[in-house]
């Protein structure tokens, strides 16, 4: 994510009520849907087993909320877009 003010952090609550702090990496719009990529804020940068968290922005009533992407094909397609964008940004 390119920002002159630094990275953004959000706190989400999982299905078990646990709070998880995430660092926002990028946002893309694909076929009218908005997706956001995050990394867990507390990851060890030396740990190669961490994963990108991809959430879709949905509207519930008048409020925007994050929802998980349950369709594997949709998730893989969105992951590929984020990977390409983030890889290209690292090369710049």
Secondary structure, DSSP 8 states (H G I E B T S, - for coil): ---TT--EEEEEE-TTS-EEEEEEEEEEEETTEEEEEEEETT--TT-TT---EEEEEEEETTEEEEEE---HHHHHHHHHHHHHHHHHHHH-
